[in-house]
Amino acid sequence: MTALPAISFSRLPLIGFIARDIARDVNVIFYLLTIAVTLVVLAVKTWGLVALTMVALVMVAVMFVILIAITRA
């Protein structure tokens, strides 16, 4: 089995600047979590249960990626 090349997150266009900020200061993660929770709360207040369902569906995919990453590492 061949090894996949290591991709540096700092080179990706969408999350590159976030990865560089996290590399400089770990507390950025807590700021990002606060922003994400605030966005979810505002979405639920605006669209109700539909927004909460969409967040749950996205989190299922995120958890699959996390579980695959754990088993591969």
mmCIF file as Biopython writes it, N, C-alpha, C and O atoms, coordinates in Angstrom:
data_model
#
loop_
_atom_site.group_PDB
_atom_site.id
_atom_site.type_symbol
_atom_site.label_atom_id
_atom_site.label_alt_id
_atom_site.label_comp_id
_atom_site.label_asym_id
_atom_site.label_entity_id
_atom_site.label_seq_id
_atom_site.pdbx_PDB_ins_code
_atom_site.Cartn_x
_atom_site.Cartn_y
_atom_site.Cartn_z
_atom_site.occupancy
_atom_site.B_iso_or_equiv
_atom_site.auth_seq_id
_atom_site.auth_asym_id
_atom_site.pdbx_PDB_model_num
ATOM 1   N N  . MET A ? 1  ? 0.842   -1.168 0.000  1.0 0.0 1  A 1 
ATOM 2   C CA . MET A ? 1  ? 0.000   0.000  0.000  1.0 0.0 1  A 1 
ATOM 3   C C  . MET A ? 1  ? 0.894   1.240  0.000  1.0 0.0 1  A 1 
ATOM 4   O O  . MET A ? 1  ? 1.824   1.340  0.800  1.0 0.0 1  A 1 
ATOM 5   N N  . THR A ? 2  ? 0.614   2.171  -0.887 1.0 0.0 2  A 1 
ATOM 6   C CA . THR A ? 2  ? 1.442   3.372  -0.970 1.0 0.0 2  A 1 
ATOM 7   C C  . THR A ? 2  ? 0.913   4.434  -0.023 1.0 0.0 2  A 1 
ATOM 8   O O  . THR A ? 2  ? -0.289  4.531  0.225  1.0 0.0 2  A 1 
ATOM 9   N N  . ALA A ? 3  ? 1.820   5.210  0.490  1.0 0.0 3  A 1 
ATOM 10  C CA . ALA A ? 3  ? 1.443   6.280  1.415  1.0 0.0 3  A 1 
ATOM 11  C C  . ALA A ? 3  ? 0.980   7.497  0.628  1.0 0.0 3  A 1 
ATOM 12  O O  . ALA A ? 3  ? 1.548   7.834  -0.411 1.0 0.0 3  A 1 
ATOM 13  N N  . LEU A ? 4  ? -0.038  8.138  1.127  1.0 0.0 4  A 1 
ATOM 14  C CA . LEU A ? 4  ? -0.530  9.363  0.494  1.0 0.0 4  A 1 
ATOM 15  C C  . LEU A ? 4  ? 0.410   10.516 0.826  1.0 0.0 4  A 1 
ATOM 16  O O  . LEU A ? 4  ? 0.958   10.570 1.927  1.0 0.0 4  A 1 
ATOM 17  N N  . PRO A ? 5  ? 0.601   11.433 -0.109 1.0 0.0 5  A 1 
ATOM 18  C CA . PRO A ? 5  ? 1.470   12.570 0.202  1.0 0.0 5  A 1 
ATOM 19  C C  . PRO A ? 5  ? 0.846   13.452 1.272  1.0 0.0 5  A 1 
ATOM 20  O O  . PRO A ? 5  ? -0.370  13.644 1.303  1.0 0.0 5  A 1 
ATOM 21  N N  . ALA A ? 6  ? 1.677   13.977 2.136  1.0 0.0 6  A 1 
ATOM 22  C CA . ALA A ? 6  ? 1.190   14.832 3.217  1.0 0.0 6  A 1 
ATOM 23  C C  . ALA A ? 6  ? 0.778   16.180 2.640  1.0 0.0 6  A 1 
ATOM 24  O O  . ALA A ? 6  ? 1.558   16.836 1.950  1.0 0.0 6  A 1 
ATOM 25  N N  . ILE A ? 7  ? -0.440  16.581 2.927  1.0 0.0 7  A 1 
ATOM 26  C CA . ILE A ? 7  ? -0.957  17.865 2.456  1.0 0.0 7  A 1 
ATOM 27  C C  . ILE A ? 7  ? -0.902  18.836 3.619  1.0 0.0 7  A 1 
ATOM 28  O O  . ILE A ? 7  ? -1.437  18.570 4.695  1.0 0.0 7  A 1 
ATOM 29  N N  . SER A ? 8  ? -0.258  19.949 3.394  1.0 0.0 8  A 1 
ATOM 30  C CA . SER A ? 8  ? -0.195  20.970 4.424  1.0 0.0 8  A 1 
ATOM 31  C C  . SER A ? 8  ? -1.473  21.800 4.379  1.0 0.0 8  A 1 
ATOM 32  O O  . SER A ? 8  ? -1.834  22.338 3.333  1.0 0.0 8  A 1 
ATOM 33  N N  . PHE A ? 9  ? -2.148  21.900 5.507  1.0 0.0 9  A 1 
ATOM 34  C CA . PHE A ? 9  ? -3.386  22.661 5.543  1.0 0.0 9  A 1 
ATOM 35  C C  . PHE A ? 9  ? -3.149  24.140 5.287  1.0 0.0 9  A 1 
ATOM 36  O O  . PHE A ? 9  ? -4.067  24.850 4.875  1.0 0.0 9  A 1 
ATOM 37  N N  . SER A ? 10 ? -1.942  24.611 5.524  1.0 0.0 10 A 1 
ATOM 38  C CA . SER A ? 10 ? -1.673  26.030 5.312  1.0 0.0 10 A 1 
ATOM 39  C C  . SER A ? 10 ? -1.629  26.387 3.833  1.0 0.0 10 A 1 
ATOM 40  O O  . SER A ? 10 ? -1.645  27.570 3.492  1.0 0.0 10 A 1 
ATOM 41  N N  . ARG A ? 11 ? -1.573  25.402 2.951  1.0 0.0 11 A 1 
ATOM 42  C CA . ARG A ? 11 ? -1.550  25.671 1.521  1.0 0.0 11 A 1 
ATOM 43  C C  . ARG A ? 11 ? -2.931  25.627 0.887  1.0 0.0 11 A 1 
ATOM 44  O O  . ARG A ? 11 ? -3.084  26.002 -0.276 1.0 0.0 11 A 1 
ATOM 45  N N  . LEU A ? 12 ? -3.936  25.180 1.623  1.0 0.0 12 A 1 
ATOM 46  C CA . LEU A ? 12 ? -5.292  25.134 1.081  1.0 0.0 12 A 1 
ATOM 47  C C  . LEU A ? 12 ? -5.903  26.533 1.093  1.0 0.0 12 A 1 
ATOM 48  O O  . LEU A ? 12 ? -5.746  27.265 2.071  1.0 0.0 12 A 1 
ATOM 49  N N  . PRO A ? 13 ? -6.593  26.913 0.029  1.0 0.0 13 A 1 
ATOM 50  C CA . PRO A ? 13 ? -7.087  28.286 -0.063 1.0 0.0 13 A 1 
ATOM 51  C C  . PRO A ? 13 ? -8.142  28.643 0.979  1.0 0.0 13 A 1 
ATOM 52  O O  . PRO A ? 13 ? -8.131  29.753 1.511  1.0 0.0 13 A 1 
ATOM 53  N N  . LEU A ? 14 ? -9.038  27.735 1.273  1.0 0.0 14 A 1 
ATOM 54  C CA . LEU A ? 14 ? -10.161 28.075 2.137  1.0 0.0 14 A 1 
ATOM 55  C C  . LEU A ? 14 ? -9.783  28.118 3.613  1.0 0.0 14 A 1 
ATOM 56  O O  . LEU A ? 14 ? -10.214 29.014 4.338  1.0 0.0 14 A 1 
ATOM 57  N N  . ILE A ? 15 ? -8.991  27.167 4.055  1.0 0.0 15 A 1 
ATOM 58  C CA . ILE A ? 15 ? -8.671  27.115 5.480  1.0 0.0 15 A 1 
ATOM 59  C C  . ILE A ? 15 ? -7.198  27.374 5.775  1.0 0.0 15 A 1 
ATOM 60  O O  . ILE A ? 15 ? -6.738  27.148 6.894  1.0 0.0 15 A 1 
ATOM 61  N N  . GLY A ? 16 ? -6.470  27.840 4.791  1.0 0.0 16 A 1 
ATOM 62  C CA . GLY A ? 16 ? -5.044  28.066 4.974  1.0 0.0 16 A 1 
ATOM 63  C C  . GLY A ? 16 ? -4.716  29.109 6.014  1.0 0.0 16 A 1 
ATOM 64  O O  . GLY A ? 16 ? -3.850  28.898 6.862  1.0 0.0 16 A 1 
ATOM 65  N N  . PHE A ? 17 ? -5.417  30.256 5.953  1.0 0.0 17 A 1 
ATOM 66  C CA . PHE A ? 17 ? -5.129  31.307 6.922  1.0 0.0 17 A 1 
ATOM 67  C C  . PHE A ? 17 ? -5.542  30.903 8.335  1.0 0.0 17 A 1 
ATOM 68  O O  . PHE A ? 17 ? -4.923  31.333 9.308  1.0 0.0 17 A 1 
ATOM 69  N N  . ILE A ? 18 ? -6.574  30.088 8.451  1.0 0.0 18 A 1 
ATOM 70  C CA . ILE A ? 18 ? -6.984  29.604 9.773  1.0 0.0 18 A 1 
ATOM 71  C C  . ILE A ? 18 ? -5.928  28.644 10.320 1.0 0.0 18 A 1 
ATOM 72  O O  . ILE A ? 18 ? -5.592  28.700 11.503 1.0 0.0 18 A 1 
ATOM 73  N N  . ALA A ? 19 ? -5.407  27.768 9.467  1.0 0.0 19 A 1 
ATOM 74  C CA . ALA A ? 19 ? -4.369  26.821 9.909  1.0 0.0 19 A 1 
ATOM 75  C C  . ALA A ? 19 ? -3.106  27.560 10.339 1.0 0.0 19 A 1 
ATOM 76  O O  . ALA A ? 19 ? -2.461  27.174 11.314 1.0 0.0 19 A 1 
ATOM 77  N N  . ARG A ? 20 ? -2.750  28.621 9.614  1.0 0.0 20 A 1 
ATOM 78  C CA . ARG A ? 20 ? -1.566  29.394 10.005 1.0 0.0 20 A 1 
ATOM 79  C C  . ARG A ? 20 ? -1.800  30.116 11.327 1.0 0.0 20 A 1 
ATOM 80  O O  . ARG A ? 20 ? -0.891  30.205 12.151 1.0 0.0 20 A 1 
ATOM 81  N N  . ASP A ? 21 ? -3.016  30.634 11.538 1.0 0.0 21 A 1 
ATOM 82  C CA . ASP A ? 21 ? -3.324  31.301 12.810 1.0 0.0 21 A 1 
ATOM 83  C C  . ASP A ? 21 ? -3.280  30.322 13.974 1.0 0.0 21 A 1 
ATOM 84  O O  . ASP A ? 21 ? -2.780  30.655 15.048 1.0 0.0 21 A 1 
ATOM 85  N N  . ILE A ? 22 ? -3.801  29.121 13.768 1.0 0.0 22 A 1 
ATOM 86  C CA . ILE A ? 22 ? -3.784  28.116 14.831 1.0 0.0 22 A 1 
ATOM 87  C C  . ILE A ? 22 ? -2.351  27.696 15.134 1.0 0.0 22 A 1 
ATOM 88  O O  . ILE A ? 22 ? -2.015  27.420 16.286 1.0 0.0 22 A 1 
ATOM 89  N N  . ALA A ? 23 ? -1.510  27.645 14.114 1.0 0.0 23 A 1 
ATOM 90  C CA . ALA A ? 23 ? -0.108  27.285 14.340 1.0 0.0 23 A 1 
ATOM 91  C C  . ALA A ? 23 ? 0.600   28.348 15.180 1.0 0.0 23 A 1 
ATOM 92  O O  . ALA A ? 23 ? 1.507   28.032 15.950 1.0 0.0 23 A 1 
ATOM 93  N N  . ARG A ? 24 ? 0.184   29.608 15.029 1.0 0.0 24 A 1 
ATOM 94  C CA . ARG A ? 24 ? 0.807   30.678 15.813 1.0 0.0 24 A 1 
ATOM 95  C C  . ARG A ? 24 ? 0.228   30.781 17.218 1.0 0.0 24 A 1 
ATOM 96  O O  . ARG A ? 24 ? 0.965   30.997 18.180 1.0 0.0 24 A 1 
ATOM 97  N N  . ASP A ? 25 ? -1.108  30.626 17.342 1.0 0.0 25 A 1 
ATOM 98  C CA . ASP A ? 25 ? -1.756  30.786 18.641 1.0 0.0 25 A 1 
ATOM 99  C C  . ASP A ? 25 ? -2.864  29.749 18.775 1.0 0.0 25 A 1 
ATOM 100 O O  . ASP A ? 25 ? -3.807  29.741 17.984 1.0 0.0 25 A 1 
ATOM 101 N N  . VAL A ? 26 ? -2.757  28.887 19.757 1.0 0.0 26 A 1 
ATOM 102 C CA . VAL A ? 26 ? -3.715  27.801 19.928 1.0 0.0 26 A 1 
ATOM 103 C C  . VAL A ? 26 ? -5.080  28.313 20.378 1.0 0.0 26 A 1 
ATOM 104 O O  . VAL A ? 26 ? -6.089  27.650 20.137 1.0 0.0 26 A 1 
ATOM 105 N N  . ASN A ? 27 ? -5.135  29.461 21.016 1.0 0.0 27 A 1 
ATOM 106 C CA . ASN A ? 27 ? -6.400  29.998 21.512 1.0 0.0 27 A 1 
ATOM 107 C C  . ASN A ? 27 ? -7.362  30.382 20.391 1.0 0.0 27 A 1 
ATOM 108 O O  . ASN A ? 27 ? -8.537  30.637 20.656 1.0 0.0 27 A 1 
ATOM 109 N N  . VAL A ? 28 ? -6.898  30.429 19.170 1.0 0.0 28 A 1 
ATOM 110 C CA . VAL A ? 28 ? -7.769  30.734 18.035 1.0 0.0 28 A 1 
ATOM 111 C C  . VAL A ? 28 ? -8.859  29.668 17.903 1.0 0.0 28 A 1 
ATOM 112 O O  . VAL A ? 28 ? -9.964  29.961 17.447 1.0 0.0 28 A 1 
ATOM 113 N N  . ILE A ? 29 ? -8.552  28.448 18.298 1.0 0.0 29 A 1 
ATOM 114 C CA . ILE A ? 29 ? -9.534  27.362 18.228 1.0 0.0 29 A 1 
ATOM 115 C C  . ILE A ? 29 ? -10.764 27.704 19.065 1.0 0.0 29 A 1 
ATOM 116 O O  . ILE A ? 29 ? -11.892 27.451 18.641 1.0 0.0 29 A 1 
ATOM 117 N N  . PHE A ? 30 ? -10.553 28.274 20.243 1.0 0.0 30 A 1 
ATOM 118 C CA . PHE A ? 30 ? -11.684 28.622 21.099 1.0 0.0 30 A 1 
ATOM 119 C C  . PHE A ? 30 ? -12.505 29.760 20.496 1.0 0.0 30 A 1 
ATOM 120 O O  . PHE A ? 30 ? -13.728 29.784 20.635 1.0 0.0 30 A 1 
ATOM 121 N N  . TYR A ? 31 ? -11.843 30.697 19.834 1.0 0.0 31 A 1 
ATOM 122 C CA . TYR A ? 31 ? -12.567 31.766 19.150 1.0 0.0 31 A 1 
ATOM 123 C C  . TYR A ? 31 ? -13.404 31.208 18.006 1.0 0.0 31 A 1 
ATOM 124 O O  . TYR A ? 31 ? -14.544 31.626 17.804 1.0 0.0 31 A 1 
ATOM 125 N N  . LEU A ? 32 ? -12.845 30.273 17.267 1.0 0.0 32 A 1 
ATOM 126 C CA . LEU A ? 32 ? -13.578 29.668 16.160 1.0 0.0 32 A 1 
ATOM 127 C C  . LEU A ? 32 ? -14.767 28.847 16.664 1.0 0.0 32 A 1 
ATOM 128 O O  . LEU A ? 32 ? -15.835 28.866 16.053 1.0 0.0 32 A 1 
ATOM 129 N N  . LEU A ? 33 ? -14.588 28.132 17.765 1.0 0.0 33 A 1 
ATOM 130 C CA . LEU A ? 33 ? -15.708 27.378 18.337 1.0 0.0 33 A 1 
ATOM 131 C C  . LEU A ? 33 ? -16.820 28.309 18.815 1.0 0.0 33 A 1 
ATOM 132 O O  . LEU A ? 33 ? -18.002 28.007 18.648 1.0 0.0 33 A 1 
ATOM 133 N N  . THR A ? 34 ? -16.444 29.435 19.407 1.0 0.0 34 A 1 
ATOM 134 C CA . THR A ? 34 ? -17.439 30.408 19.848 1.0 0.0 34 A 1 
ATOM 135 C C  . THR A ? 34 ? -18.210 30.980 18.658 1.0 0.0 34 A 1 
ATOM 136 O O  . THR A ? 34 ? -19.428 31.148 18.722 1.0 0.0 34 A 1 
ATOM 137 N N  . ILE A ? 35 ? -17.503 31.272 17.589 1.0 0.0 35 A 1 
ATOM 138 C CA . ILE A ? 35 ? -18.163 31.790 16.390 1.0 0.0 35 A 1 
ATOM 139 C C  . ILE A ? 35 ? -19.093 30.743 15.794 1.0 0.0 35 A 1 
ATOM 140 O O  . ILE A ? 35 ? -20.205 31.070 15.378 1.0 0.0 35 A 1 
ATOM 141 N N  . ALA A ? 36 ? -18.652 29.486 15.747 1.0 0.0 36 A 1 
ATOM 142 C CA . ALA A ? 36 ? -19.488 28.420 15.183 1.0 0.0 36 A 1 
ATOM 143 C C  . ALA A ? 36 ? -20.750 28.197 16.004 1.0 0.0 36 A 1 
ATOM 144 O O  . ALA A ? 36 ? -21.833 28.034 15.443 1.0 0.0 36 A 1 
ATOM 145 N N  . VAL A ? 37 ? -20.619 28.188 17.328 1.0 0.0 37 A 1 
ATOM 146 C CA . VAL A ? 37 ? -21.800 28.003 18.185 1.0 0.0 37 A 1 
ATOM 147 C C  . VAL A ? 37 ? -22.752 29.184 18.038 1.0 0.0 37 A 1 
ATOM 148 O O  . VAL A ? 37 ? -23.969 28.997 18.020 1.0 0.0 37 A 1 
ATOM 149 N N  . THR A ? 38 ? -22.216 30.391 17.933 1.0 0.0 38 A 1 
ATOM 150 C CA . THR A ? 38 ? -23.063 31.564 17.740 1.0 0.0 38 A 1 
ATOM 151 C C  . THR A ? 38 ? -23.812 31.486 16.419 1.0 0.0 38 A 1 
ATOM 152 O O  . THR A ? 38 ? -24.993 31.829 16.357 1.0 0.0 38 A 1 
ATOM 153 N N  . LEU A ? 39 ? -23.140 31.040 15.360 1.0 0.0 39 A 1 
ATOM 154 C CA . LEU A ? 39 ? -23.809 30.901 14.074 1.0 0.0 39 A 1 
ATOM 155 C C  . LEU A ? 39 ? -24.923 29.851 14.119 1.0 0.0 39 A 1 
ATOM 156 O O  . LEU A ? 39 ? -25.982 30.035 13.518 1.0 0.0 39 A 1 
ATOM 157 N N  . VAL A ? 40 ? -24.677 28.757 14.830 1.0 0.0 40 A 1 
ATOM 158 C CA . VAL A ? 40 ? -25.716 27.730 14.958 1.0 0.0 40 A 1 
ATOM 159 C C  . VAL A ? 40 ? -26.910 28.264 15.732 1.0 0.0 40 A 1 
ATOM 160 O O  . VAL A ? 40 ? -28.055 28.017 15.352 1.0 0.0 40 A 1 
ATOM 161 N N  . VAL A ? 41 ? -26.660 28.990 16.810 1.0 0.0 41 A 1 
ATOM 162 C CA . VAL A ? 41 ? -27.759 29.548 17.606 1.0 0.0 41 A 1 
ATOM 163 C C  . VAL A ? 41 ? -28.567 30.548 16.778 1.0 0.0 41 A 1 
ATOM 164 O O  . VAL A ? 41 ? -29.798 30.541 16.822 1.0 0.0 41 A 1 
ATOM 165 N N  . LEU A ? 42 ? -27.882 31.402 16.031 1.0 0.0 42 A 1 
ATOM 166 C CA . LEU A ? 42 ? -28.595 32.365 15.190 1.0 0.0 42 A 1 
ATOM 167 C C  . LEU A ? 42 ? -29.384 31.675 14.086 1.0 0.0 42 A 1 
ATOM 168 O O  . LEU A ? 42 ? -30.486 32.110 13.749 1.0 0.0 42 A 1 
ATOM 169 N N  . ALA A ? 43 ? -28.835 30.610 13.521 1.0 0.0 43 A 1 
ATOM 170 C CA . ALA A ? 43 ? -29.553 29.870 12.486 1.0 0.0 43 A 1 
ATOM 171 C C  . ALA A ? 43 ? -30.790 29.197 13.048 1.0 0.0 43 A 1 
ATOM 172 O O  . ALA A ? 43 ? -31.841 29.191 12.407 1.0 0.0 43 A 1 
ATOM 173 N N  . VAL A ? 44 ? -30.675 28.627 14.247 1.0 0.0 44 A 1 
ATOM 174 C CA . VAL A ? 44 ? -31.829 27.968 14.868 1.0 0.0 44 A 1 
ATOM 175 C C  . VAL A ? 44 ? -32.890 29.008 15.237 1.0 0.0 44 A 1 
ATOM 176 O O  . VAL A ? 44 ? -34.086 28.754 15.097 1.0 0.0 44 A 1 
ATOM 177 N N  . LYS A ? 45 ? -32.457 30.165 15.704 1.0 0.0 45 A 1 
ATOM 178 C CA . LYS A ? 45 ? -33.431 31.215 16.020 1.0 0.0 45 A 1 
ATOM 179 C C  . LYS A ? 45 ? -34.133 31.717 14.767 1.0 0.0 45 A 1 
ATOM 180 O O  . LYS A ? 45 ? -35.299 32.108 14.820 1.0 0.0 45 A 1 
ATOM 181 N N  . THR A ? 46 ? -33.424 31.706 13.630 1.0 0.0 46 A 1 
ATOM 182 C CA . THR A ? 46 ? -34.021 32.213 12.398 1.0 0.0 46 A 1 
ATOM 183 C C  . THR A ? 46 ? -34.874 31.161 11.706 1.0 0.0 46 A 1 
ATOM 184 O O  . THR A ? 46 ? -36.028 31.427 11.369 1.0 0.0 46 A 1 
ATOM 185 N N  . TRP A ? 47 ? -34.319 29.960 11.486 1.0 0.0 47 A 1 
ATOM 186 C CA . TRP A ? 47 ? -35.011 28.954 10.705 1.0 0.0 47 A 1 
ATOM 187 C C  . TRP A ? 47 ? -35.568 27.796 11.524 1.0 0.0 47 A 1 
ATOM 188 O O  . TRP A ? 47 ? -36.266 26.948 10.968 1.0 0.0 47 A 1 
ATOM 189 N N  . GLY A ? 48 ? -35.294 27.728 12.796 1.0 0.0 48 A 1 
ATOM 190 C CA . GLY A ? 48 ? -35.882 26.718 13.667 1.0 0.0 48 A 1 
ATOM 191 C C  . GLY A ? 48 ? -35.252 25.342 13.530 1.0 0.0 48 A 1 
ATOM 192 O O  . GLY A ? 48 ? -34.039 25.195 13.380 1.0 0.0 48 A 1 
ATOM 193 N N  . LEU A ? 49 ? -36.114 24.347 13.587 1.0 0.0 49 A 1 
ATOM 194 C CA . LEU A ? 49 ? -35.671 22.951 13.613 1.0 0.0 49 A 1 
ATOM 195 C C  . LEU A ? 49 ? -34.959 22.536 12.333 1.0 0.0 49 A 1 
ATOM 196 O O  . LEU A ? 49 ? -34.121 21.635 12.358 1.0 0.0 49 A 1 
ATOM 197 N N  . VAL A ? 50 ? -35.278 23.176 11.223 1.0 0.0 50 A 1 
ATOM 198 C CA . VAL A ? 50 ? -34.634 22.839 9.949  1.0 0.0 50 A 1 
ATOM 199 C C  . VAL A ? 50 ? -33.131 23.115 10.027 1.0 0.0 50 A 1 
ATOM 200 O O  . VAL A ? 50 ? -32.326 22.302 9.572  1.0 0.0 50 A 1 
ATOM 201 N N  . ALA A ? 51 ? -32.760 24.235 10.592 1.0 0.0 51 A 1 
ATOM 202 C CA . ALA A ? 51 ? -31.334 24.572 10.722 1.0 0.0 51 A 1 
ATOM 203 C C  . ALA A ? 51 ? -30.629 23.593 11.653 1.0 0.0 51 A 1 
ATOM 204 O O  . ALA A ? 51 ? -29.494 23.193 11.395 1.0 0.0 51 A 1 
ATOM 205 N N  . LEU A ? 52 ? -31.290 23.212 12.720 1.0 0.0 52 A 1 
ATOM 206 C CA . LEU A ? 52 ? -30.691 22.253 13.649 1.0 0.0 52 A 1 
ATOM 207 C C  . LEU A ? 52 ? -30.495 20.893 12.982 1.0 0.0 52 A 1 
ATOM 208 O O  . LEU A ? 52 ? -29.497 20.214 13.225 1.0 0.0 52 A 1 
ATOM 209 N N  . THR A ? 53 ? -31.444 20.500 12.146 1.0 0.0 53 A 1 
ATOM 210 C CA . THR A ? 53 ? -31.323 19.248 11.406 1.0 0.0 53 A 1 
ATOM 211 C C  . THR A ? 53 ? -30.167 19.309 10.419 1.0 0.0 53 A 1 
ATOM 212 O O  . THR A ? 53 ? -29.423 18.338 10.280 1.0 0.0 53 A 1 
ATOM 213 N N  . MET A ? 54 ? -30.007 20.428 9.737  1.0 0.0 54 A 1 
ATOM 214 C CA . MET A ? 54 ? -28.899 20.564 8.782  1.0 0.0 54 A 1 
ATOM 215 C C  . MET A ? 54 ? -27.547 20.520 9.493  1.0 0.0 54 A 1 
ATOM 216 O O  . MET A ? 54 ? -26.593 19.939 8.977  1.0 0.0 54 A 1 
ATOM 217 N N  . VAL A ? 55 ? -27.463 21.126 10.664 1.0 0.0 55 A 1 
ATOM 218 C CA . VAL A ? 55 ? -26.224 21.080 11.439 1.0 0.0 55 A 1 
ATOM 219 C C  . VAL A ? 55 ? -25.930 19.647 11.859 1.0 0.0 55 A 1 
ATOM 220 O O  . VAL A ? 55 ? -24.779 19.213 11.815 1.0 0.0 55 A 1 
ATOM 221 N N  . ALA A ? 56 ? -26.952 18.913 12.262 1.0 0.0 56 A 1 
ATOM 222 C CA . ALA A ? 56 ? -26.756 17.514 12.653 1.0 0.0 56 A 1 
ATOM 223 C C  . ALA A ? 56 ? -26.289 16.664 11.468 1.0 0.0 56 A 1 
ATOM 224 O O  . ALA A ? 56 ? -25.445 15.784 11.637 1.0 0.0 56 A 1 
ATOM 225 N N  . LEU A ? 57 ? -26.822 16.914 10.288 1.0 0.0 57 A 1 
ATOM 226 C CA . LEU A ? 57 ? -26.391 16.165 9.109  1.0 0.0 57 A 1 
ATOM 227 C C  . LEU A ? 57 ? -24.941 16.464 8.755  1.0 0.0 57 A 1 
ATOM 228 O O  . LEU A ? 57 ? -24.198 15.561 8.372  1.0 0.0 57 A 1 
ATOM 229 N N  . VAL A ? 58 ? -24.540 17.705 8.879  1.0 0.0 58 A 1 
ATOM 230 C CA . VAL A ? 58 ? -23.145 18.065 8.610  1.0 0.0 58 A 1 
ATOM 231 C C  . VAL A ? 58 ? -22.230 17.418 9.640  1.0 0.0 58 A 1 
ATOM 232 O O  . VAL A ? 58 ? -21.143 16.953 9.297  1.0 0.0 58 A 1 
ATOM 233 N N  . MET A ? 59 ? -22.658 17.386 10.895 1.0 0.0 59 A 1 
ATOM 234 C CA . MET A ? 59 ? -21.814 16.802 11.935 1.0 0.0 59 A 1 
ATOM 235 C C  . MET A ? 59 ? -21.641 15.296 11.758 1.0 0.0 59 A 1 
ATOM 236 O O  . MET A ? 59 ? -20.624 14.745 12.180 1.0 0.0 59 A 1 
ATOM 237 N N  . VAL A ? 60 ? -22.607 14.621 11.145 1.0 0.0 60 A 1 
ATOM 238 C CA . VAL A ? 60 ? -22.446 13.194 10.850 1.0 0.0 60 A 1 
ATOM 239 C C  . VAL A ? 60 ? -21.277 12.998 9.894  1.0 0.0 60 A 1 
ATOM 240 O O  . VAL A ? 60 ? -20.441 12.118 10.103 1.0 0.0 60 A 1 
ATOM 241 N N  . ALA A ? 61 ? -21.217 13.812 8.853  1.0 0.0 61 A 1 
ATOM 242 C CA . ALA A ? 61 ? -20.110 13.701 7.899  1.0 0.0 61 A 1 
ATOM 243 C C  . ALA A ? 61 ? -18.775 14.039 8.568  1.0 0.0 61 A 1 
ATOM 244 O O  . ALA A ? 61 ? -17.763 13.392 8.297  1.0 0.0 61 A 1 
ATOM 245 N N  . VAL A ? 62 ? -18.772 15.037 9.429  1.0 0.0 62 A 1 
ATOM 246 C CA . VAL A ? 62 ? -17.546 15.420 10.134 1.0 0.0 62 A 1 
ATOM 247 C C  . VAL A ? 62 ? -17.078 14.274 11.036 1.0 0.0 62 A 1 
ATOM 248 O O  . VAL A ? 62 ? -15.884 13.984 11.101 1.0 0.0 62 A 1 
ATOM 249 N N  . MET A ? 63 ? -17.997 13.637 11.717 1.0 0.0 63 A 1 
ATOM 250 C CA . MET A ? 63 ? -17.618 12.533 12.592 1.0 0.0 63 A 1 
ATOM 251 C C  . MET A ? 63 ? -17.093 11.338 11.800 1.0 0.0 63 A 1 
ATOM 252 O O  . MET A ? 63 ? -16.181 10.654 12.263 1.0 0.0 63 A 1 
ATOM 253 N N  . PHE A ? 64 ? -17.653 11.069 10.607 1.0 0.0 64 A 1 
ATOM 254 C CA . PHE A ? 64 ? -17.113 10.015 9.755  1.0 0.0 64 A 1 
ATOM 255 C C  . PHE A ? 64 ? -15.671 10.312 9.370  1.0 0.0 64 A 1 
ATOM 256 O O  . PHE A ? 64 ? -14.822 9.422  9.403  1.0 0.0 64 A 1 
ATOM 257 N N  . VAL A ? 65 ? -15.393 11.549 9.008  1.0 0.0 65 A 1 
ATOM 258 C CA . VAL A ? 65 ? -14.024 11.938 8.648  1.0 0.0 65 A 1 
ATOM 259 C C  . VAL A ? 65 ? -13.098 11.779 9.845  1.0 0.0 65 A 1 
ATOM 260 O O  . VAL A ? 65 ? -11.978 11.289 9.702  1.0 0.0 65 A 1 
ATOM 261 N N  . ILE A ? 66 ? -13.555 12.188 11.017 1.0 0.0 66 A 1 
ATOM 262 C CA . ILE A ? 66 ? -12.732 12.043 12.227 1.0 0.0 66 A 1 
ATOM 263 C C  . ILE A ? 66 ? -12.454 10.577 12.535 1.0 0.0 66 A 1 
ATOM 264 O O  . ILE A ? 66 ? -11.326 10.217 12.871 1.0 0.0 66 A 1 
ATOM 265 N N  . LEU A ? 67 ? -13.475 9.730  12.425 1.0 0.0 67 A 1 
ATOM 266 C CA . LEU A ? 67 ? -13.279 8.309  12.703 1.0 0.0 67 A 1 
ATOM 267 C C  . LEU A ? 67 ? -12.339 7.665  11.695 1.0 0.0 67 A 1 
ATOM 268 O O  . LEU A ? 67 ? -11.517 6.827  12.065 1.0 0.0 67 A 1 
ATOM 269 N N  . ILE A ? 68 ? -12.449 8.045  10.432 1.0 0.0 68 A 1 
ATOM 270 C CA . ILE A ? 68 ? -11.537 7.511  9.422  1.0 0.0 68 A 1 
ATOM 271 C C  . ILE A ? 68 ? -10.119 7.986  9.685  1.0 0.0 68 A 1 
ATOM 272 O O  . ILE A ? 68 ? -9.170  7.218  9.528  1.0 0.0 68 A 1 
ATOM 273 N N  . ALA A ? 69 ? -9.960  9.257  10.087 1.0 0.0 69 A 1 
ATOM 274 C CA . ALA A ? 69 ? -8.627  9.781  10.392 1.0 0.0 69 A 1 
ATOM 275 C C  . ALA A ? 69 ? -8.023  9.066  11.586 1.0 0.0 69 A 1 
ATOM 276 O O  . ALA A ? 69 ? -6.819  8.811  11.609 1.0 0.0 69 A 1 
ATOM 277 N N  . ILE A ? 70 ? -8.836  8.741  12.574 1.0 0.0 70 A 1 
ATOM 278 C CA . ILE A ? 70 ? -8.329  8.039  13.750 1.0 0.0 70 A 1 
ATOM 279 C C  . ILE A ? 70 ? -7.876  6.621  13.379 1.0 0.0 70 A 1 
ATOM 280 O O  . ILE A ? 70 ? -6.837  6.158  13.848 1.0 0.0 70 A 1 
ATOM 281 N N  . THR A ? 71 ? -8.651  5.939  12.544 1.0 0.0 71 A 1 
ATOM 282 C CA . THR A ? 71 ? -8.285  4.574  12.204 1.0 0.0 71 A 1 
ATOM 283 C C  . THR A ? 71 ? -7.097  4.489  11.266 1.0 0.0 71 A 1 
ATOM 284 O O  . THR A ? 71 ? -6.388  3.483  11.264 1.0 0.0 71 A 1 
ATOM 285 N N  . ARG A ? 72 ? -6.865  5.521  10.469 1.0 0.0 72 A 1 
ATOM 286 C CA . ARG A ? 72 ? -5.728  5.511  9.538  1.0 0.0 72 A 1 
ATOM 287 C C  . ARG A ? 72 ? -4.437  5.920  10.216 1.0 0.0 72 A 1 
ATOM 288 O O  . ARG A ? 72 ? -3.358  5.561  9.744  1.0 0.0 72 A 1 
ATOM 289 N N  . ALA A ? 73 ? -4.515  6.651  11.295 1.0 0.0 73 A 1 
ATOM 290 C CA . ALA A ? 73 ? -3.289  7.163  11.924 1.0 0.0 73 A 1 
ATOM 291 C C  . ALA A ? 73 ? -2.715  6.213  12.932 1.0 0.0 73 A 1 
ATOM 292 O O  . ALA A ? 73 ? -1.687  6.507  13.541 1.0 0.0 73 A 1 
#
